[in-house]
Amino acid sequence: MGFFDFMTEDIAIDLGTANTLIIHNDKVVVDSPSIVARDRITGKITHVGKDANLMQGKTHENIKTIRPLKDGVIADFDASEKMISMFIKNIPALKKKMFTPALRMVVCIPSGITEVEMRAVKESCERVNGKEVYLIHEPMAAAIGIGIDIMQPKGNMIVDIGGGTTEIAVIALGGIVCDKSVKIAGDVFTNDIIYYMRTQHNLFVGESTAENIKIRVGAATDSLDAPPEDMSVQGRDLLTGKPKQVEVSYREIAKALDKSIQRIEDAVMETLSQTPPELAADIYNTGIYLAGGGSMLRGLDKRISLKTDLPVYIAEDPLKAVVRGTGMALKNIPKFRSILIK
């Protein structure tokens, strides 16, 4: 290293299905939706992140919005590479440099990922000037981000509900003892809401509207202590074809999401049933930690707690827990070398 150290920049990336976050110099410098807009005629990527997100569902035939990641893994190699590259170019500190510096990166990946998918992530990063690329499993990064000392001989259970996957893992001694990755998370919740609006209200709503409903009145149970107010939703009437508006309450959304949440509960129960007895004793004392954007669904912690009879804690700022942990691992590579995949 030595002389070339000043030419190398360290960045930590949480490459998510819904959002991509990048940490540089201990600060979150990029927090953008993982979406790109491509011009169909030239094949070029024209917009990325927030700009592309505003176009979603509103494009004409010459522009197409793409989400390069599906279920936590790269689905469109070319688009994802351009997206990562544009995000990195937008980092304020790197913009000022005359030439692109070499990058040392730590990128987090779902725990149920295959070798081929892992290589896709690694190659994408190497093409955007990544000289040293390390990968870290999402539940591991979430645990570090929450502030758990993962190197201790003590069991901790993490449930990370992202956009594409829900990662459930029991961690001890700096390793994953048992884990389960289910493809039910934020995106599935959004689709459940679209389906519910169609079948119950004859109202056709787009993805952005459904996402908005989820954030404003989404709930996992219909008995909340501080329920949100009803929300007015606009869309297209499927019977008349006219635009119309309906009122939606959190109870309806809880009903719409019930089956998907049940499957997450089942996955948590299954992971608990595979946990070695000594670690199960630890988890009884420490409880379950929730991270990821999906954990912000109202009443979800209460619901999982009732199902498992364990205390459930939501990480502070759950959206950034994973990227925070990835950033910590990047700052202390020698300490976390055993959990990083080179």
Residue pairs with C-beta under 8 A, 6 or more apart in sequence:
1 8
4 102
7 101
7 102
8 101
8 102
8 103
8 104
8 131
9 24
9 93
9 94
9 101
9 102
9 103
9 104
10 24
10 103
10 104
10 105
10 330
10 331
11 22
11 23
11 24
11 88
11 91
11 103
11 104
11 105
11 330
12 22
12 23
12 24
12 105
12 106
12 107
12 323
12 326
12 327
12 329
12 330
13 20
13 21
13 22
13 23
13 84
13 105
13 106
13 107
13 108
13 125
13 323
13 326
14 20
14 21
14 22
14 107
14 108
14 141
14 322
14 323
14 326
15 34
15 69
15 80
15 84
15 107
15 108
15 109
15 121
16 34
16 69
16 72
16 162
16 163
16 164
16 322
17 34
17 67
17 69
17 70
17 71
17 72
17 162
17 163
17 164
17 165
17 185
17 186
17 187
18 33
18 34
18 162
18 163
18 164
18 186
18 187
18 293
19 31
19 32
19 33
19 34
19 163
19 293
19 319
20 30
20 31
20 32
20 33
20 34
20 49
20 83
20 84
20 87
21 28
21 30
21 31
21 319
21 320
21 322
21 323
22 28
22 29
22 30
22 87
22 88
22 91
22 323
23 29
23 323
23 324
23 326
23 327
23 330
24 91
24 93
24 94
25 93
26 327
26 331
28 320
28 323
29 91
29 92
29 93
30 49
30 87
30 90
30 91
31 320
32 48
32 49
32 50
32 53
32 87
33 49
33 50
33 52
33 53
34 49
34 67
34 68
34 69
34 83
34 163
35 48
35 49
35 52
35 53
35 56
35 65
35 66
35 67
35 68
36 45
36 47
36 48
36 52
36 65
36 66
36 68
36 79
36 82
36 83
37 45
37 46
37 47
37 48
37 51
37 52
37 55
37 59
37 63
37 64
37 65
37 66
38 44
38 45
38 46
38 63
38 64
38 65
38 66
38 79
39 45
39 46
39 62
39 63
40 61
40 62
40 63
40 64
41 62
45 79
45 82
45 83
45 86
46 63
47 55
48 82
48 83
48 86
48 87
49 83
49 86
49 87
52 65
53 208
55 63
55 65
56 65
56 206
56 207
56 208
57 65
57 206
57 207
57 208
59 65
66 76
66 79
67 75
68 74
68 75
68 76
68 79
68 80
68 83
69 75
69 80
69 164
70 164
71 110
71 164
71 165
71 183
72 109
72 110
72 113
72 138
72 162
72 163
72 164
72 165
72 181
73 109
73 110
73 113
73 117
73 120
73 121
73 164
74 80
74 117
74 120
74 121
74 124
77 120
77 124
80 124
81 124
81 127
81 128
84 124
84 125
84 128
85 127
85 128
88 94
88 103
88 128
88 129
89 95
94 100
94 101
100 129
101 129
102 129
102 131
103 125
103 128
103 129
103 130
103 131
103 132
104 130
104 131
104 132
104 330
105 125
105 130
105 132
105 133
105 134
105 330
106 134
106 135
106 136
106 326
106 327
106 329
106 330
106 333
106 340
107 121
107 122
107 125
107 133
107 134
107 135
107 136
107 326
108 135
108 136
108 137
108 138
108 141
108 322
108 323
108 325
108 326
109 117
109 118
109 121
109 135
109 136
109 137
109 138
110 137
110 138
110 164
110 165
110 167
110 181
111 137
111 138
111 139
111 140
111 167
111 169
111 176
111 179
111 181
112 165
112 167
112 179
112 180
112 181
113 121
118 135
118 341
121 135
122 133
122 135
125 133
126 133
133 342
134 329
134 330
134 333
134 340
134 341
134 342
135 340
135 341
136 325
136 326
136 329
136 336
136 339
136 340
136 341
137 167
137 169
137 176
137 339
137 341
138 160
138 162
138 167
138 322
139 158
139 160
139 167
139 168
139 169
139 171
139 176
139 179
140 150
140 169
140 171
140 176
140 325
140 339
141 321
141 322
141 323
141 325
141 326
141 329
142 158
142 160
142 167
142 289
142 291
142 292
142 315
142 321
142 322
142 325
143 150
143 156
143 158
143 169
143 171
143 289
143 325
144 150
144 324
144 325
144 326
144 328
144 329
144 336
145 291
145 315
145 320
145 321
145 322
145 323
145 324
145 325
145 326
145 328
146 158
146 289
146 291
146 315
146 321
146 325
148 156
148 158
148 171
148 289
150 156
150 171
150 172
150 174
150 339
151 173
151 174
151 335
152 172
152 173
153 172
153 173
154 172
154 282
154 286
155 170
155 171
155 172
155 177
155 275
155 278
155 279
155 280
155 281
155 282
155 283
155 286
156 170
156 171
156 172
156 282
156 283
156 286
156 289
157 168
157 169
157 170
157 171
157 271
157 272
157 275
157 283
157 286
157 287
157 288
157 289
158 167
158 168
158 169
158 171
158 288
158 289
158 291
159 166
159 167
159 168
159 264
159 268
159 288
159 289
159 290
159 291
159 295
159 304
160 166
160 167
160 168
160 169
160 290
160 291
160 292
160 295
160 321
160 322
161 185
161 186
161 264
161 290
161 291
161 292
161 293
161 294
161 295
161 297
161 300
162 185
162 186
162 292
162 293
162 294
162 322
163 185
163 186
163 187
163 293
163 294
164 183
164 185
164 186
164 187
165 181
165 182
165 183
165 184
165 185
166 181
166 182
166 183
166 184
166 185
166 264
166 267
166 292
166 294
167 179
167 180
167 181
168 179
168 180
168 181
168 182
168 267
168 268
168 271
169 176
169 177
169 178
169 179
169 180
169 271
170 176
170 177
170 178
170 179
170 271
170 275
170 279
170 283
171 177
172 279
172 282
174 336
174 338
174 339
175 338
175 339
177 275
177 276
177 279
178 271
178 274
178 275
179 271
180 267
180 270
180 271
182 263
182 264
182 267
184 260
184 263
184 264
184 267
185 292
185 294
186 214
186 293
186 294
188 260
189 214
189 218
189 257
189 260
189 294
189 297
190 207
190 210
190 211
190 214
191 210
192 256
192 257
192 259
192 260
193 205
193 210
193 213
193 214
193 218
193 253
193 256
193 257
194 205
194 206
194 207
194 210
195 256
196 252
196 253
196 255
196 256
197 203
197 204
197 205
197 210
197 213
197 233
197 235
197 246
197 248
198 204
198 238
200 252
201 246
201 248
202 237
202 238
202 239
203 233
203 235
203 236
203 237
203 238
203 244
203 246
204 235
204 236
204 237
204 238
205 213
205 233
205 234
205 235
206 235
209 233
209 234
209 235
213 231
213 233
213 248
213 253
214 253
214 297
216 228
216 231
217 228
217 229
217 230
217 231
217 248
217 249
217 250
217 253
218 250
218 253
218 257
218 297
218 298
219 227
219 228
219 250
219 251
219 253
219 254
219 257
219 297
219 298
219 299
220 254
220 257
220 261
220 297
220 298
220 299
220 300
220 302
220 303
221 254
221 299
221 302
221 303
222 250
222 251
222 254
222 255
223 299
224 250
224 298
224 299
227 250
228 250
228 298
230 247
230 248
230 249
230 250
231 247
231 248
232 245
232 246
232 247
232 248
233 245
233 246
233 247
233 248
234 243
234 244
234 245
235 243
235 244
236 242
236 243
236 244
237 243
237 244
250 298
254 299
257 297
261 297
261 300
261 303
264 304
265 303
265 304
265 307
268 288
268 304
268 307
268 308
269 307
269 308
272 280
272 283
272 308
275 283
283 310
284 310
287 310
287 311
287 312
287 313
288 304
288 305
288 308
288 310
288 311
288 312
288 313
289 312
289 313
289 314
289 315
290 300
290 301
290 304
290 312
290 313
290 314
290 315
290 318
291 314
291 315
291 318
291 321
291 322
292 318
292 319
292 321
292 322
293 318
293 319
294 300
295 301
295 314
295 315
295 318
296 314
296 318
296 319
301 312
301 313
301 314
302 312
304 312
305 311
305 312
315 321
317 324
328 336
329 336
329 339
329 340
333 340
